[in-house]
Amino acid sequence: MCFLPLAAAAVAAPRIPLRLLGRGLAAAMSTSEPLKSVDYEVFGRVQGVCFRMYTEGEAKKIGVVGWVKNTSKGTVTGQVQGPEEKVNSMKSWLSKIGSPSSRIDRTEFSNEKTISKLEYSNFSIRY
């Protein structure tokens, strides 16, 4: 189980302007920028180090949707969708930063494509 110190939890909590509450993340992303979707798999020490929880927090902070889950082979996999610039920010985070205790050896991206609408309304941890 992953626990954050109270101060870290406050920093990790997403901050959504009140005007966006009730409209959802998809409404907040109504933009002319093209929407992208990409699948990812992260290799290294990425299980047992709160990687999924930090990934969910970072995705919500950046403003992308999708999911993350552990695999049986010790990696973390998922999908990210959103405006191209935000997806690129998340790809960088998944490649270089991760959770504080993780060690990212490499991140593979696949099925990168332009989409006409988001397939998810939020970012979630899958089990």
HELIX and SHEET records of a PDB file:
HELIX    1   1 LEU A    6  ALA A   12  1                                   7    
HELIX    2   2 LEU A   18  LEU A   20  5                                   3    
HELIX    3   3 GLY A   24  ALA A   28  1                                   5    
HELIX    4   4 PHE A   51  ILE A   62  1                                  12    
HELIX    5   5 GLU A   84  LYS A   96  1                                  13    
SHEET    1   A 5 ARG A 103  ILE A 115  0                                        
SHEET    2   A 5 LEU A  35  ARG A  45 -1                                        
SHEET    3   A 5 VAL A  76  PRO A  83 -1                                        
SHEET    4   A 5 VAL A  65  ASN A  70 -1                                        
SHEET    5   A 5 PHE A 123  ILE A 125  1                                        
END                                                                             
